[in-house]
Amino acid sequence: MAISANILNGDSKEQLKLLPDNCVDLIVTSPPYADQRKNTYGGISHDKYVEWFLPISEQLLRVLKPTGTFILNIKEKVVDGERSTYVIELILEMRKQGWLWTEEFIWHKKNSYPGKWPNRFRDAWERLLQFNKNKSFSMYQDEVMVPIGDWANSRLKNLSETDKTRDNSRVGSGFGKNISNWLNRTKAYPTNVLHLATECSNKNHSAAFPEELPEWFIKLFTKENDVVLDPFMGSGTTVFVANRMNRNAIGIDIVPEYCEMVRNKLQPRLLEEKGNYEAGKPE
Ligand SMILES: C[S@@+](CC[C@H](N)C(=O)[O-])C[C@H]1O[C@@H](n2cnc3c(N)ncnc32)[C@H](O)[C@@H]1O
């Protein structure tokens, strides 16, 4: 089956209306943060952010399949000495809209350089909020397993008797662990902290995220031929990575130059008529 990429230029609030219901498997995106980057593509004031985002998340809820996942990369900035609360407010409003807030991942920016501020330290992490329509969503955990690492050598060398049986939680939660289950394993499941370097150069965009970021979530939440959407596409990182991984991609951006740049970089075989995407034609 041919893999497609569709690049739509315009405000996501309107462009998303061109997509049919329940056609997307994964949304991975990084919208503009409040008040930031005003000079490049327009910022949204922090007290208007939720109001601005909700009509877009309403459309995202409509286009996402019931088994799909929405990963939202967002971080509140400091305003007048305090962290803004718009991300927290947004989560609460999105839950009212019908979203489930199922998980929060942390992107640790491992190449952050040190700095000096009077009352805080270098901000070296960002949130990746996971939202779903249902508690039962597609997830392919084995695709993101990591080498078990050195801890296993020392921890598994001298197993105690309790290590060899199920060690039930002392707080009576019903959860337990059997450490010996890890013997002879070379891979383990990762944590919800992603240690990735930031990436800004060579992309002609001031806020591009690293390719590993969409790649990790695409592996975890989709399979080949699925549809991945980025409604704030920027330099097209999500679109390119999705196509490379044999997933269909839909990218939307309000800035015509970004759309043109992404279209020009896409392999010609992936380009289809605007609006003629894998999941169906606009109404
Ligand atoms: C943080 S950047 C995304 C960067 C992207 N993840 C990348 O790797 O290049 C946010 C993008 O959202 C776009 N944007 C802002 N408001 C928009 C809107 N209402 N509809 C669609 N795109 C919008 C901006 O032009 C900008 O390119």
The ligand as an ORCA input file, in Angstrom:
! r2SCAN-3c Opt
* xyz 0 1
  C       6.461     24.712     18.129
  S       6.214     24.824     16.424
  C       6.208     23.151     15.897
  C       7.571     22.634     15.552
  C       7.572     21.217     15.031
  N       7.313     20.243     16.079
  C       8.911     20.885     14.358
  O       9.527     19.878     14.719
  O       9.340     21.657     13.508
  C       4.528     25.299     16.286
  C       4.023     25.507     14.875
  O       2.614     25.783     14.940
  C       2.260     26.650     13.885
  N       0.965     27.263     14.235
  C       0.710     28.241     15.141
  N      -0.614     28.468     15.220
  C      -1.224     27.605     14.369
  C      -2.580     27.320     14.025
  N      -3.578     28.002     14.577
  N      -2.825     26.358     13.114
  C      -1.807     25.666     12.539
  N      -0.504     25.880     12.826
  C      -0.212     26.831     13.733
  C       3.427     27.607     13.796
  O       3.514     28.191     12.511
  C       4.633     26.690     14.134
  O       5.282     26.252     12.966
*
